[in-house]
Amino acid sequence: MDYHKIITLESGKRGGRPCVRGLRITVYDVLEYLAAGMTPAEIVVDFPELTETDIYACLSFAADKEQRIERLPMP
């Protein structure tokens, strides 16, 4: 998924953290809801300004970020 048009960074909004479509909902917020056991459908009910596509964009963003983490060399 291409999250680049969904995940935005703006200085002064939520401390410059990645947000969903310029809203004040961060990628971290969405990931925390998922980690707590909420489904994408439940998140959309609680936050109707979000779509399930937004939630999957957050997951894609997190996966991409994890892929770029430096790894320790194999022994």
C-alpha positions in Angstrom: 0.0 0.0 0.0 1.3 3.5 -0.8 0.7 5.4 2.4 2.5 8.5 1.3 -0.6 10.5 0.5 -2.3 9.4 3.8 0.4 9.7 6.4 1.4 13.3 6.8 4.1 15.2 8.8 3.5 18.7 9.9 5.7 20.7 12.3 3.6 22.0 15.2 0.9 19.3 14.9 1.2 16.6 17.5 4.9 17.4 18.0 5.7 16.7 14.3 4.7 13.0 14.6 3.2 11.2 11.6 -0.5 11.8 11.4 -3.4 10.5 9.3 -4.4 12.9 6.5 -3.4 16.0 8.5 -5.8 15.1 11.3 -4.6 15.1 14.9 -4.7 11.3 15.0 -1.2 9.9 14.9 0.1 6.7 13.5 1.1 5.8 17.0 -2.5 6.3 18.3 -3.9 3.9 15.6 -1.2 1.3 16.4 -1.9 1.5 20.1 -5.6 0.9 19.4 -4.8 -2.1 17.3 -2.3 -3.4 19.9 -5.0 -3.1 22.6 -7.2 -5.4 20.5 -9.4 -3.1 18.6 -10.3 -4.1 15.1 -10.1 -1.6 12.2 -13.9 -1.5 12.2 -14.1 -0.6 15.9 -11.6 2.2 15.4 -13.6 3.7 12.6 -16.7 3.6 14.8 -14.9 5.4 17.6 -13.2 7.8 15.1 -15.5 8.3 12.1 -13.1 10.7 10.5 -10.8 7.7 9.8 -11.3 5.0 7.2 -10.1 1.4 7.2 -7.8 2.5 4.4 -6.2 5.0 6.8 -5.7 2.3 9.4 -4.0 0.0 6.9 -1.8 2.9 5.8 -0.7 3.2 9.4 0.3 -0.4 9.4 2.1 0.0 6.1 4.0 3.0 7.4 5.0 1.1 10.5 6.1 -1.9 8.5 8.2 0.3 6.2 9.8 2.0 9.2 10.6 -1.3 10.8 12.2 -2.5 7.6 14.6 0.5 7.7 15.8 -0.2 11.3 19.5 -1.0 11.5 20.1 -4.7 12.3 22.8 -6.2 14.4 25.3 -8.2 12.4 25.1 -12.0 12.6 27.7 -13.6 14.9 
